Amino acid sequence: MLNFKVLVLPKNKLVKVDEVMSCCDSKCLPAGSFCCNGNGIVKIRECGIFAKYFCSTQYLEGNRPIMVVAESEFMRANIPSDVSGQTYVVFYCEMIVIPDTDENMDWKAELGLYKDANCFFRVSSDGHYYTATTKRMFSEPLTGCVIFGVGQIFPPRNKLNAPTQIFFTMDGKQIDKTILMSEDVDLLPHIIVKNCDAEVNFGMDDTKPFTYDIGKHEAAYDN
């Protein structure tokens, strides 16, 4: 169990569709506009916490997975200056996946942390965990609403050799293995959706607590 731990909740929201995974190869879609090729799009709503997927009205092949990124990274620079040098710091967020199961469409949703094509970590509704070099199954493909979570833990400043950790949760329980990183990396929360909607919880609304109990999170190390 982590000792001397503090949860940091910097102001955050979804802000834009990323060109890495946009509506089409023309990369024409800023938040709130339409695809020039008639493909499915994502619109960001409710002050940046809700991503609404609008399917193509022309053909199913036009519905692509679309990446939506947050405004602020999980980064050591966002740790308040008054946090003790002996304290582990946790950044965490959750995503509620809302598929339209009535339409019987092929849907997909992922939540993760992203730096670039060579450094990312995601958990997916297809039952797999993904990095730039890894694809590992943790579950059968999911068929209904699910709540994913992702967290990044920075070690205390007085533990120079301790690794940064990344962990994932699903419906209030930790899934897969904790990832230990050899260096601090600033990572951007992001979601990927196809034929489904998603609501992201960055922990800023006291009336919407996390499903996962961060206070009981067990770390992969404590030394």
N, C-alpha and C positions, 0 to 999 in steps of 0.2 A: 504494500500500500504506500502511496506517495505521502511523505510528510512535508509540512510547511508548504502547502500547495495553494495557489490562488488562481481563480478563473478570471481571465481578462476578456472583456466583451467590448472591443472598440466598435464605434458606430460603423455599420456596414449595410450594404444593400446590393442587389443585382443591378448592373448598369448597362450592359451592352451584349450583343451577340458578337462572338469572336470570329474573326475571319478564318481561323483554323478549321472550324466546322460551321459553315453558314448555310443559307438556304440553297445556294447553287454555286457553280464554279465561278460565276461573275462576282461573288462576294458583295452583293448589292444591298445587304440588309442591315441597316442600323435599327435600333430598337424603335418599333412603332410604325415602320413603313411596310411596303409590300415587295414581294419578289418579282423582278422584271420577267422571270421565266415562268411564273405561275406556280411555283413550288410552295410547299407548306412553310409557314413562318412562325416565329415566336414573338409575342408582344409582352413587355414587362409592365406589370400593373401593381396597384396597391403599394405605392411608395417603394418599389423595388424589392418586394418580398414574394411576388407571385409571377410565375412564367406561364403564359397561356399559349398553347400550341394550336394554331389554326391550320388544319389540313388542306392540302391542295384540292381545289374543286375541279381539277382537270384530269389528274391521273394519280394513282396510288404511288407510282414510282417517284413522284415529285415530293414525297414526304421523307425528308432526310433527318438523321440525327443532327440537332443544332446545339452548339455550345453557348451557354450564357455565363458570363464571368461577373464576379463581385467587384466592388469598388476598391476594397482594401485587402492587402495581403496579410496572412499570418506571419508576423515578423518580430524579431527581438526588439527592434526599434520602437514597437508599440507597447512595450512593457513599461508601466509607470515607473518613474524614477524612485518613488518611495517604496518599491517592492524590495524586500530584503535579498541580499546576495546569497542567502541560504534557501531560497524559495524556488520550487518548481512552478513554472507558469504554463497554464493550459489555455489554448485557443480552441473553440469548438463551435460547430453549427450543425443543424439538422435540415433534412429535406423531406417533406411529405409528398409522396408520389400519388397522383390522382389519375389513373388510367380510365379511358372511356370503354369499359368492358362490354357495353351494350352493342357497340359497333363491330365487335369481333375483329379489331384491327391489330396488326403487328405493332406493338408499342415497346418502348425501351426508355429507361431512365438511369442516369449515373450521377454520382456525387463524388467529388474528390478535390485534390489540391494540385495545382499546376504551375510549373515554371516555364517549360518549353517542351518541344516534342521529345526531348531526351530525358526529361525529368517530370514525371507526373505519377499520381497515385489515385486510383478510382475503384469504387465498388459499384456493381451493376445489377440491374433487375434480371439480367440473363443468368444470374447465379455465379458470376465470375468476378474475381479481383484482378485489376490490371495495373501494370506499370509499363515503362518503356521497354522493359526486357522480360516481363513475366505475365502469364495468364494462368490463373489458378482458380479452380472451382471451389466454392464454399457452400453451394446450395443448388437445388433444382431451380429452373427458371420460375420466377415469381408470377402469380396470376392475378393479384389484386393490389389494393392500397398497401403501401409499405412506408416506413419511416427510416431513412438512412441517416447516419451521423458520421462526421469525420472530425478528428481532433489532432492537434499538434502540441507536443509538450516540449518546452525548452528547459534544459537543466539549469540549476543554480549557477550564478556567475563564479562561485567559489569551487565548482567542479568542472574544471577546464576540459577534462578528457571524457566527460559523460556525453553520450550521444543524444541528439534530438530524437523524439519518438513521434510516430504517426500511428493512429489507430482508427478503426471503423466500428460502427454499431449498426444494428438493425432491430427495429421495434424494441428498443430499450436494453438490448444486450450486445456485448462486444462480440464481433465476428472476426475470423481469420487471425493471423498473427500480428503482433505489434512490430512495426518496422523501426529499426534502429539506424539512424543516419550518422555518418562520420563527421558531418559538418552542418552548421546552421545554414538553412536555405529559406529564403523568403518565398512562400508559396501562396498562390491565389486560389481561394475557394471558387469552385465553378460547378455547374450542372450541365448535363447533356440530356436532352429530351427528344423523343420522337413519338408522335401520336398520343401524347399524354400531357397533363399539366403538372406543375410542381409548385409547392409553397415552401419557401426557405425561412428557417428560424435562426436568426443570429443572436438570440438571447436578449434582445433589448426591450422586450415587452414582458413585464412581470406577470401578466395575466396568461401568458403562453409559455409555461415552463418546458424545459427539454424533457423528452421521453426517457432519455438515458440519465441515470443519476451520476453526474460527474463526481460528486463528493465521495462516491464509493469506488471510483476507478482504481484498478490495481495496475501499477506500472510493471514494465518488464525488468526493471532493476531498481534498487534502492541502496546505493552504496557510495 
